[in-house]
Amino acid sequence: MDLEKPSAGPVGPPGQPGAGAEGCLAVAIRVPVRIVVLVLVVPVRMLWDACVVGGRLLRDTVLRPLGRVVGWVARALFVWPWVALWRYAVVPLGTALAWLGRVLLVVPAVWLYRAVLTPLGHALVRFADGVGSVLGWMYARLLTPVGHAVAALLRGIGLVLGAVGGGLWTVAAWLARYLVVVPATWLHRWVLTPVARAVVLLLTGLVWVVRMVLLGIGAVLYWTARVLLVLPALALWRWVLVPVGRALAVVGREVGEALGHAWRVAGHLSLAVGRFLGRLLTWILVDPARWAYRTVLTPVGHTVRDLVLKPAAEAARSAGRAARQALAAARDGARQARADFRRLLFGPPEERQLAGAPESRPAPPPEPRAGIAREPDPLGPREPVAGGTRTLGSSTTALTKD
């Protein structure tokens, strides 16, 4: 087990308290903590690596093929039916509905717009132009002079009312100044201002007294709280909590570093154990199976292939060729028998042509197969002899033929 060299811990200024104690504490707890954590972490790391390997094997051998199968099944059940429905039902139906809407709605609407609404709109525009011309003439010739006269009358009435209102406003302003503003100014200057100043001085003195009383009470409470609460809490923090916190920080840091170091060491140990188990499995199963395949199964397979499979395949090919030759001979025999029977009933081909008897066209001879020699046909060509070309002095019938 490779343990790191213990360090002296964080180094502080020479006069700082606790620097040497922190280094001693780190040196004292580092090695035991790392040993204990390594003993505890190695099984966990090996179990974790085994779970990782098992999970990867499960993913590659089970989950991924299962996911592909599920994907294909889901595509076949949910995607392809909708695609087929869209392609073969919705799209043709939409095309038909679009054409029907165009024929039933768009074309009649366009015709109505062009043949009815456009002429009607033009007529309404002409009518509106005529009405506007009439209204413009009435405005220019009738309403404008009347409006000017009414405006002049209202302007004269406004001047008279303005003069009367100005006189009344001057009288009201003079009365308000000497009956309201002058008494109010005298009252504000000689009565309200001295009273307000006296009240302000009284309130200022009262506020100063209250402030001094509150400052005294606050000072007493401050020093009481400082002596009873702050100084003990400060002493507790400085002489108890800070050293304990530093010690706990050192312990926590060492435990964290020990966990990381132990996890890395356990990873190396787990890798070594895994390689040993893999090599052991190779020695126990893979190498014997490979040796058996190379030294036993491969020679036996070659022997079976050379002594059994190849002769069996050659025998099967020979039997197939013999069967094909027998079938070809049977077909030729049947064809010969049909030709003989036709010759017995209708005679040779030349006599059948002279008699004008219909002759069924025989089937063409089969193509020669590989390995089978084609026998010569004893009856000659199977096609009937073509008649002469029709001219003005000849005929193709048997009664009128020269």
Secondary structure, 3 states (H helix, E strand, C coil): CCCCCCCCCCCCCCCCCCHHHHHHHHHHHHHHHHHHHHHHHHHHHHHHHHHHHHHHHHHHHHHHHHHHHHHHHHHHHHHHHHHHHHHHHHHHHHHHHHHHHHHHHHHHHHHHHHHHHHHHHHHHHHHHHHHHHHHHHHHHHHHHHHHHHHHHHHHHHHHHHHHHHHHHHHHHHHHHHHHHHHHHHHHHHHHHHHHHHHHHHHHHHHHHHHHHHHHHHHHHHHHHHHHHHHHHHHHHHHHHHHHHHHHHHHHHHHHHHHHHHHHHHHHHHHHHHHHHHHHHHHHHHHHHHHHHHHHHHHHHHHHHHHHHHHHHHHHHHHHHHHHHHHHHHHHHHHHHHHHHHHHHHHCCHHHHHHHCCCCCCCCCCCCCCCCCCCCCCCCCCCCCCCCCCCCCCCCCCCCCCC
